[in-house]
């Protein structure tokens, strides 16, 4: 990362006797997947612009345990979770923000019973809060008038009832939000949840991500907005399957905000 995108670690801040406003939980996708790394960089750019004091765990961050738990390996999940909780509690972490709904859901809802109690926000909620507090502003924008359809991630929407934050951000871009026939509480999974991301689909008439991409295409969008690295991958694959990658972009909400204009 360039110098302007300085990303401090908790270890560095702790050694300097400083406490960040929020811990940015990057997640496995945001750390290792080349496409998701761009989402991480876009969000870091926004945090810098808003003068948010933040830090990451860096090499001390392990997988949240979501894939292990969804795949049925409760033992592995608890090992991963407890390791993370011990690290976070040692640093006295209070607030966590993450761009991954899977990490968000797991740390928010499943870490407390293992001793990890934090205020956890998804990055769309956090960006919405920054806008409301006037810490970032959206003016002009490269997305004015664009038709944008939003795909609700399962673990953000139906699992945690977060529907309005991402939509509010899209509207702030002066873009036209066009809804798919399955949206909000009736949203359709991209096909990657429940650890399905890491295996081939079972035999059937059609892959779930193709069905969801077809629903997106019905809205005739310029951009499919996502708020989850898994969803981003699945929808991108769907767009490629339809040979529409030259005319239709799949972008995370953080990328939309970071590229809107004045940021």
C-alpha positions in Angstrom: 0.0 0.0 0.0 1.2 3.5 -0.7 2.3 5.8 2.1 -1.0 7.8 2.0 -2.8 4.5 2.8 -0.9 3.9 6.1 -2.6 1.1 8.0 -1.6 1.0 11.6 -1.7 -2.3 13.5 -3.1 -2.6 17.0 0.4 -3.7 18.2 1.9 -0.4 17.0 -0.8 1.7 18.6 -0.7 -0.3 21.8 3.0 0.1 22.1 2.6 3.9 21.6 0.0 3.9 24.3 -2.8 4.9 21.9 -6.3 3.6 21.5 -8.0 3.6 18.1 -11.7 4.7 17.7 -12.4 1.4 15.9 -10.7 -1.9 15.0 -11.0 -2.6 11.2 -11.5 -6.3 11.0 -10.3 -7.1 7.5 -11.3 -10.7 7.1 -9.8 -13.5 5.0 -11.2 -12.3 1.7 -10.2 -8.7 2.3 -6.7 -9.8 3.2 -5.9 -12.5 0.6 -8.4 -12.3 -2.3 -7.1 -10.0 -5.0 -10.5 -8.6 -5.9 -11.5 -8.1 -2.2 -8.2 -6.3 -1.5 -9.5 -3.5 -3.6 -12.5 -3.2 -1.3 -10.2 -3.1 1.7 -8.2 -0.3 0.1 -11.3 1.7 -0.8 -12.6 1.5 2.8 -9.2 2.5 4.2 -9.2 5.5 1.8 -12.6 6.5 3.3 -11.4 6.0 6.9 -8.4 8.3 6.2 -10.6 10.9 4.5 -12.9 11.0 7.5 -9.9 11.2 9.9 -11.1 8.0 11.7 -8.5 6.7 14.1 -8.4 3.0 13.3 -6.1 0.0 13.4 -6.0 -3.6 12.1 -4.8 -6.7 13.9 -2.5 -7.6 10.9 -0.9 -11.0 11.4 -2.7 -11.4 14.7 -6.1 -11.6 12.9 -7.3 -15.2 12.2 -10.4 -16.3 10.3 -13.5 -15.4 12.2 -14.6 -19.0 12.1 -17.7 -18.5 10.0 -16.9 -21.0 7.3 -16.0 -23.7 9.8 -19.2 -23.1 11.8 -21.5 -23.1 8.7 -19.8 -26.3 7.5 -20.6 -28.0 10.8 -17.1 -27.9 12.4 -18.1 -26.3 15.8 -14.9 -27.4 17.4 -12.7 -25.6 14.8 -15.0 -22.5 15.0 -14.6 -22.3 18.8 -10.8 -22.6 18.5 -10.7 -19.8 16.0 -13.1 -17.6 17.8 -11.5 -18.0 21.2 -8.1 -17.2 19.7 -9.4 -14.0 18.2 -11.3 -13.0 21.3 -8.2 -13.4 23.5 -6.2 -11.1 21.2 -9.0 -8.5 21.0 -9.7 -8.5 24.7 -6.0 -8.2 25.5 -6.0 -4.9 23.4 -9.2 -3.8 25.1 -11.1 -3.6 21.8 -14.6 -2.0 22.1 -15.7 -1.2 18.6 -15.2 -3.3 15.4 -16.0 -2.5 11.8 -15.8 -5.0 8.9 -16.6 -5.1 5.2 -17.6 -8.8 5.4 -21.1 -9.7 6.6 -19.9 -13.1 7.6 -17.4 -11.7 10.0 -19.9 -9.1 11.0 -22.6 -11.7 11.9 -20.2 -14.1 13.6 -18.4 -11.5 15.8 -21.6 -9.6 16.6 -23.9 -12.6 17.4 -21.7 -15.6 18.2 -18.6 -14.2 19.9 -20.5 -12.9 23.0 -21.2 -16.4 24.4 -17.5 -17.1 24.2 -16.5 -13.9 26.0 -16.1 -11.5 23.1 -18.4 -8.5 23.6 -17.9 -5.7 21.1 -19.9 -3.0 19.3 -19.8 -4.4 15.8 -20.7 -2.5 12.6 -20.8 -3.4 9.0 -18.9 -1.0 6.8 -22.1 0.3 5.2 -23.5 1.2 8.7 -20.2 2.8 9.6 -20.0 4.9 6.3 -23.6 5.9 6.8 -22.7 7.1 10.3 -19.7 9.1 8.9 -22.1 10.8 6.4 -24.7 11.6 9.1 -22.0 13.1 11.3 -20.6 15.1 8.5 -17.2 13.5 8.6 -17.4 12.6 4.9 -19.4 14.4 2.2 -20.6 13.2 -1.1 -20.9 15.7 -3.9 -21.0 15.6 -7.6 -20.0 12.0 -8.1 -19.1 9.8 -11.0 -22.3 7.8 -10.4 -24.9 10.5 -10.8 -27.9 9.2 -12.7 -26.4 5.7 -13.0 -28.8 2.7 -12.6 -27.6 0.8 -9.6 -29.2 -2.4 -8.2 -28.2 -3.6 -4.8 -27.8 -7.3 -3.9 -28.7 -7.9 -0.2 -26.1 -10.1 1.5 -27.8 -12.8 3.5 -25.8 -12.2 6.7 -26.4 -8.5 6.5 -30.0 -8.4 5.5 -32.1 -11.3 6.6 -29.8 -12.4 9.4 -29.3 -8.9 10.9 -32.0 -6.7 9.4 -29.6 -4.2 7.9 -31.3 -3.0 4.7 -31.3 0.8 4.7 -27.7 1.7 5.3 -26.4 0.5 1.9 -29.4 1.9 0.1 -29.0 5.2 1.7 -25.4 5.4 0.6 -26.4 4.6 -3.0 -29.1 7.3 -3.0 -26.5 9.8 -1.7 -24.5 9.2 -4.9 -27.4 10.8 -6.8 -27.8 7.4 -8.5 -31.0 5.7 -9.4 -31.6 2.7 -7.1 -33.4 0.0 -9.0 -34.6 -3.0 -7.0 -34.5 -6.6 -8.0 -37.7 -8.6 -7.7 -36.2 -10.5 -4.7 -34.8 -7.8 -2.4 -34.7 -6.9 1.3 -36.4 -9.7 3.4 -37.1 -11.6 0.2 -33.5 -11.3 -1.0 -32.0 -14.3 -2.8 -28.7 -15.7 -1.8 -25.7 -15.3 -4.2 -24.9 -19.0 -3.6 -21.8 -18.6 -1.5 -23.2 -18.6 2.1 -23.0 -21.5 4.5 -19.5 -22.2 3.4 -20.7 -23.0 -0.2 -18.1 -20.5 -1.3 -15.4 -23.1 -0.9 -17.0 -26.0 -2.8 -18.5 -26.9 -6.2 -22.3 -26.7 -6.4 -24.3 -29.9 -6.4 -25.9 -30.9 -9.7 -29.0 -29.0 -10.7 -30.7 -27.1 -13.4 -29.0 -23.8 -12.7 -26.4 -22.3 -10.3 -27.9 -19.9 -7.7 -25.5 -17.1 -8.7 -26.7 -17.3 -12.3 -30.4 -17.1 -11.2 -29.5 -14.0 -9.0 -27.5 -12.4 -11.8 -30.5 -12.8 -14.2 -32.6 -11.0 -11.6 -30.1 -8.2 -11.5 -30.0 -8.0 -15.3 -33.8 -7.6 -15.4 -33.3 -4.2 -13.8 -31.1 -3.1 -16.7 -28.4 -1.8 -14.3 -25.2 0.0 -15.0 -23.7 -1.3 -11.8 -24.5 -4.2 -9.4 -23.7 -3.0 -5.9 -22.6 -5.6 -3.4 -21.6 -5.3 0.3 -19.9 -8.6 0.8 -16.7 -10.1 -0.8 -18.4 -13.5 -1.3 -21.4 -11.9 -3.1 -19.0 -9.8 -5.1 -17.3 -12.9 -6.4 -20.5 -14.8 -7.2 -22.1 -11.9 -8.9 -19.0 -11.1 -10.9 -18.9 -14.8 -12.0 -22.5 -14.5 -13.0 -21.9 -11.4 -15.1 -19.0 -13.1 -16.8 -21.2 -16.2 -17.5 -23.6 -13.8 -19.3 -20.7 -12.2 -21.1 -21.7 -8.7 -19.8 -18.4 -7.9 -18.0 -17.6 -5.1 -20.5 -20.8 -3.2 -19.9 -21.7 -4.1 -16.3 -19.6 -3.6 -13.2 -19.9 -5.3 -9.9 -18.7 -2.9 -7.1 -18.7 -2.9 -3.4 -20.5 0.1 -1.7 -17.1 1.2 -0.3 -15.7 1.4 -3.8 -18.7 3.5 -4.9 -18.2 5.9 -2.1 -14.4 6.1 -2.5 -14.8 6.7 -6.2 -17.7 9.1 -6.1 -15.8 12.2 -6.8 -14.5 14.4 -4.0 -12.9 11.4 -2.2 
